[in-house]
Amino acid sequence: MTAAPSASTSAAPSLSGPPPSPRPYAVVLNPAAGRGLARREWPRLEAELRARRLPFELISEPGGEAALARVQALPAEVAVLAVGGDGTVGALLPALVGTGRPLGIVPLGSGNDFAGMLGLKAGDFASALGRLAFAPRRVDALRATVLGGDGAGTSHLLLNGLGLGFDAQVTALTLRAPARLSGFGRYAWAALAALRGLTLTPVMVEVDGQVLYAGPSCLTAVMNGTRYGGGFHISPASDVRDGQLNALASGPVTRAQLLALMGRVLPGRHLGQPRVFHVAGRTATVTWARPTYLHLDGDLAGQVTGVRVEVLPGAVTLLNG
């Protein structure tokens, strides 16, 4: 016969003390993101923050360096809520990589590719803020060092990835796209414009010391995330938590072949095609025979002849991923 449990063992433990205080946030707003979309949407986002009683300090800076300095001076327990696009997040990475300071993302940029990969949508503040209650998780970052050309010797931290050649040229041309277009539409317009000036340049792509591809090419990409250009799934095999980067390169293509390839890149069905070279690894080195446009997390970084990229496993603490 089993004895009845005593009152001391059967009673539920009592909870004492006040509930934990909400996490404080530094809301970093890039007013220029999305061609002014972030600035226009701020009153609505502010109302949502206050309705949820989230304590925050607003940092509204058009330039990344000023915002970065203010974030770096904050107490360690203050999390960052980046309001803008991939470039806004990238500018804050020196205050986030390896520090443990948590990051939340509210996408209001032109492409929002890293946020889009996470399932976050521009203007859906309820979802972005509601997911801040998720358990934080670690995601990888990238460090890219320019080997030659503009900015030789400089290093950059990235969350999404970089591209050289055709896709970076497309990034440059998006600045000339009609004002009525946004996101994917601007990228598609610029991509078609870049096709007219398509050139092939010899390139060598090495991953973990092994040659992935050497020969004429129009583009290469080294990715942590899966997509760029407002929704082109350039690296569908990427996983931001696997401790690896993904390098891709095109072989020689004609304009017609590249256009067809772009049609496959959009839904991420290009891996395994004869003119697509791809592999995952820890480091990648890309060397071009002549200066080639480079973009870093969607922002132009001049023309370079080489770049070395390494993955930084688990370097960023992500709140609403």
Buried (B, 14 or more C-beta within 10 A) or exposed (E): EEEEEEEEEEEEEEEEEEEEEEBBBBBBBBBBBBEEBBBEBBEEBBEBBEEBEBEBEBBBBEEBEEBBEBBEEBEEEBBBBBBBBBBBBBBBBBBBBBBEBBBBBBBBBBBBBBBBBBEBEBBEBEEBBEBBEEEBBBBBBBBBBBBBBBBBEEEBBBBBBBBBBBBBBBBBBBEEBEEEBBBBBBBBBBBEBBBEEBEBBEBBBBBBEEEBBBBBBBBBBBBBBBBBBBBBBBBBBBBBEBEBBBBBBBBEBEEEBBBBBBEBBBEBEBBEBEBBBBBBBBBBBBBBEEBBBBBBBBBBBBBBBBBBBBBBEBBBBBBBB
